[in-house]
Amino acid sequence: MKRGSLRTQLIGWNIVALAILLCVLGVVIRYTIISSLKLSVERTLEKRMQSFRKPPMRGGGRGTRPGLPPMGHGQFGIPPGQPFRREDGPRFGDGSLYGGGAMRGPFGEIRPEMPRFLPDSASEPRHFDLSGQALGPRQMLSTESFAAAIRTGRSDSRRVVINGEPHQVLSLPLRERGRVTGVGQIAYGLTEIDLAVSSLDTALLVLMPVGLLCAAGGGIFLTNRVLSRVRRTTHAAESIISGEGKEAFAARLPVSGNDEFSELSATFNGLLGRLETAFRQQTRVLEQQRRFTADASHELKTPLTVIKGTASMALGGDASFTEAQYRTALTQINQASTTMAKLVQDLLILARSDSEQMGQNRIDLLVGEIFAHALQNVPHPAHTVVLDVADPHLTVRGNEGELTRLVTNLLDNAVRYTPPGGTITLSAHEENSDTVLRVADTGIGIAPEHLAHIGERFYRVDAARARADGGTGLGLSICRSIAAAHNGTLEIASTPGIGTVVTVRVKPPTTP
């Protein structure tokens, strides 16, 4: 596990959060249980004390309470100042002494006589006057609690140790006619409660670490399961990085499910797709540029060689070098420079096409005018040219110079490869909102094995003848580029010995 990794951070924060949660939960549980037990003890003590003070249901006089004598002119029926005597102690409702003497049952039967005084128990109520004198056989449980009840006039509950055992002592003021006349005390043993709390503490101390370990293990398992998809994505990305060429971008990340990781993988795959397309385009462009540079260098080499050789021969000639020979040399240099100038011009047009600078400044053009300009640019004295434009108002939207050059190149090829006396037809019509331009000839045609390569840069069916006629091998390539720049296509159909038909289909411009 790498230090500082996302996996380490997630697991660490999960464990810390779970530890804090378990500690808080343990404290809350312990506090709630102890508070509930304490409240239950206090309510039990108050209930027992209240039941002791409650008047009996039958027997006794006014204001009597169970365990207390009928109220007289003094506290518990004892005149003020008279000392408390055992025979004056608390009595039951039938007048028998509390804790001694014979007892009668509910039907008047005599029950066996019990000891006059029961053993002192902290859980038994006891009463004291304001001076702390016991009004009965019981001893005071807590002087501090007694004093607090006298001082505040409210009940006081506190924890004390009696006979070596913890007790909860409740001191409750006794009132007569709104005035505090004494204090009652009762206690509840806390030994069992303390044992229960101790068992609770032990259980929490054992279960909390165990729960933390189990939760941490579950968190580690879930974290590893979630991050396993991240690892797969990372491995796939690493394989893409380590790949070479187009195979690297052909790889894709696995996409499963509909969660955020799937969205990330799908987005990354989309990015890879765009990179693959861009890489293929760049590779194709670089290959075209490489071939273009090699072919251009080869094509430029021929006229440059002619110019250099002819010039060297003319400059190095002796006195016998005649004027006619000089004129011939200059003519050869002029022809070579013309060929080179045309080649350079064609190369510039293709460079504009590669940089997507063609097809701009479009206007509506009459097809008949484009044909007329092309006929002016290409001499055709030995051929019959037929114009077939059904609609004289037929228009095409495009760049005037580029479309004129397209038709001029097609017409020039038709004139060049059609024997004298042959027929060349220029036709145009509208078909399914497309403008269709067609140049057909009755020339020598093109062999099927060459049709697939027609339009490639510097490709010539007959290289020697093309160079002799001044061709550069870029004419049809330029035509294809112009057609593509105008959202169109160029198709060639040819039959050897019968002729060739070149069809250019220009689609209407798409509205942005």
Residue pairs with C-beta under 8 A, 6 or more apart in sequence:
1 7
1 8
2 8
6 227
6 230
7 223
7 224
7 227
10 219
10 223
10 227
11 216
11 219
11 220
11 223
14 215
14 216
14 219
14 223
15 212
15 216
15 219
18 212
18 215
18 216
18 219
19 212
22 208
22 211
22 212
22 215
23 208
26 204
26 208
29 200
29 204
30 197
30 200
30 201
30 204
33 197
33 200
34 197
37 193
37 196
37 197
38 168
41 168
41 188
41 190
41 193
42 157
42 168
42 170
44 188
45 157
45 168
45 170
45 186
45 187
45 188
46 155
46 170
46 172
48 123
48 125
48 186
49 125
49 170
49 172
49 184
49 186
51 66
52 65
52 66
52 67
52 125
52 184
52 186
53 65
53 68
53 174
53 184
54 65
54 66
55 63
55 64
55 65
56 64
56 65
56 66
56 93
58 93
59 93
59 94
59 95
60 70
60 93
61 70
61 71
62 70
62 71
63 70
63 71
64 70
64 71
64 93
66 92
66 93
67 90
67 91
67 92
67 98
67 125
67 136
68 76
68 90
68 91
68 127
69 76
69 77
69 88
69 89
69 90
69 91
70 77
71 77
71 176
72 78
72 79
73 79
73 80
74 80
74 82
75 129
75 135
75 176
75 181
75 182
76 88
76 90
76 127
76 135
77 88
78 84
78 88
84 133
84 134
84 135
86 137
87 97
89 97
89 98
89 99
89 136
89 137
90 97
90 98
90 99
90 135
90 136
91 97
91 98
92 98
92 103
94 104
96 102
96 103
96 104
97 116
98 136
99 114
99 115
99 116
99 117
99 118
99 137
100 114
100 115
100 116
100 117
101 113
101 114
101 116
102 110
102 111
102 112
102 113
103 110
103 111
103 113
103 114
104 110
104 111
105 111
117 137
118 124
118 137
120 137
120 138
120 139
122 141
122 162
122 167
122 169
122 186
122 187
122 188
122 189
123 186
123 187
123 188
123 189
124 138
124 186
125 138
125 184
125 185
125 186
126 134
126 136
126 138
126 139
126 140
126 141
126 184
126 185
126 186
127 134
127 135
127 136
127 138
127 174
127 182
127 183
127 184
127 185
128 134
128 135
128 140
128 146
128 182
128 183
128 184
128 185
129 135
129 181
129 182
130 150
130 180
130 181
130 182
130 183
132 140
132 143
132 146
134 140
135 182
138 185
140 146
140 185
141 160
141 162
141 167
141 169
141 185
141 186
141 187
142 158
142 160
142 169
142 171
142 185
144 158
144 160
145 156
145 157
145 158
145 160
145 169
145 170
145 171
145 185
146 171
146 183
146 185
148 156
148 158
148 171
149 155
149 156
149 171
149 172
149 173
149 183
150 173
150 180
150 183
153 173
153 180
154 173
155 170
155 171
155 172
155 173
156 170
156 171
157 168
157 169
157 170
157 171
158 168
158 169
159 166
159 167
159 168
159 169
159 190
160 166
160 167
160 169
160 187
161 167
162 169
162 187
165 189
165 190
165 191
166 189
166 190
166 191
166 194
167 187
167 188
167 189
167 190
168 187
168 188
168 190
169 185
169 186
169 187
170 185
170 186
170 187
170 188
171 183
171 184
171 185
172 183
172 184
172 185
172 186
173 180
173 182
173 183
174 180
174 181
174 182
174 183
174 184
175 181
226 261
229 261
230 261
232 253
232 254
233 253
233 254
233 261
233 264
233 265
233 268
236 251
236 252
236 253
236 254
237 253
237 268
239 251
240 248
240 249
240 251
240 272
241 248
242 248
243 249
243 251
246 276
246 279
246 280
246 283
249 272
249 275
249 276
249 279
250 276
251 272
252 269
252 272
253 265
253 268
253 269
253 272
254 265
255 262
255 265
255 266
255 269
256 262
285 354
288 354
288 457
289 354
291 457
292 347
292 350
292 457
295 457
295 458
295 473
296 343
296 347
296 458
298 458
299 343
299 458
299 472
299 473
300 340
300 343
300 344
302 336
302 339
302 467
303 336
303 337
303 339
303 340
303 343
304 336
304 340
306 332
306 333
306 335
306 336
307 333
307 336
307 337
307 340
310 329
310 332
310 333
310 336
311 329
311 333
313 329
314 321
314 325
314 326
314 329
314 330
317 325
338 470
339 470
339 472
342 470
342 472
343 472
343 474
346 472
346 474
346 475
346 478
347 474
349 358
349 405
349 478
349 481
350 457
350 474
350 477
350 478
350 481
352 358
353 478
353 481
353 482
353 484
353 485
356 485
358 399
358 402
358 481
358 482
358 485
359 398
359 399
359 402
359 482
359 485
359 486
359 487
360 399
361 399
362 397
362 398
362 399
362 486
362 509
363 397
363 398
363 399
363 400
364 395
364 396
364 397
365 395
365 396
365 397
365 398
365 400
365 403
366 392
366 393
366 394
366 395
367 389
367 394
367 395
367 396
367 428
367 435
367 437
368 387
368 389
368 392
368 394
368 428
370 396
370 400
370 403
370 404
370 407
371 387
371 389
371 407
371 426
371 428
373 404
373 407
373 408
374 404
374 407
374 408
374 411
374 426
375 385
375 411
375 426
377 404
377 408
377 411
377 412
378 408
378 411
378 412
378 415
379 415
380 411
380 415
380 424
382 420
382 421
383 415
383 418
383 420
383 421
383 422
383 423
383 424
384 421
384 422
384 423
384 424
385 423
385 424
385 425
385 426
386 423
386 424
386 425
386 426
387 426
387 427
388 425
388 426
388 427
388 428
389 426
389 427
389 428
389 429
390 428
390 429
391 429
391 430
394 428
394 429
394 430
394 435
395 435
396 403
396 435
396 437
396 506
397 506
397 508
397 509
398 486
398 506
399 485
399 486
402 482
402 485
402 486
403 482
403 486
405 478
405 482
406 478
406 479
406 482
406 483
406 504
407 426
407 437
407 439
409 475
409 476
409 478
409 479
410 439
410 479
410 502
410 504
411 424
411 426
411 439
412 475
413 475
413 476
413 502
414 424
414 439
414 440
414 441
414 443
414 500
415 424
416 469
416 471
417 441
417 443
417 444
417 500
418 424
418 441
418 442
418 443
418 444
418 499
419 443
419 444
422 441
422 442
422 443
422 499
423 441
423 442
424 439
424 440
424 441
424 442
425 438
425 439
425 440
425 441
426 437
426 438
426 439
427 437
427 438
427 440
428 435
428 436
428 437
428 438
429 436
430 436
431 505
433 507
433 508
434 505
434 506
434 507
434 508
435 505
435 506
435 508
436 503
436 504
436 505
436 506
437 503
437 504
437 505
437 506
438 501
438 502
438 503
438 504
439 501
439 502
440 499
440 500
440 501
440 502
441 499
441 500
441 501
442 498
442 499
443 499
443 500
444 496
444 497
445 494
445 495
445 496
445 497
445 498
445 499
445 500
446 454
446 461
446 492
446 494
446 496
446 500
447 461
447 496
450 461
451 492
451 494
453 459
454 461
454 476
454 492
455 476
455 477
455 479
455 480
455 490
455 492
456 477
457 473
457 474
457 477
458 472
458 473
458 474
459 473
459 477
460 466
460 467
460 471
460 473
463 473
466 472
466 473
476 490
476 492
479 490
479 502
479 504
480 490
483 489
483 490
483 504
483 505
483 506
486 506
487 506
487 507
487 508
487 509
487 510
488 504
488 505
488 506
488 507
489 504
489 505
490 502
490 503
490 504
491 502
491 503
491 505
492 500
492 501
492 502
492 503
493 500
493 501
493 503
494 500
494 501
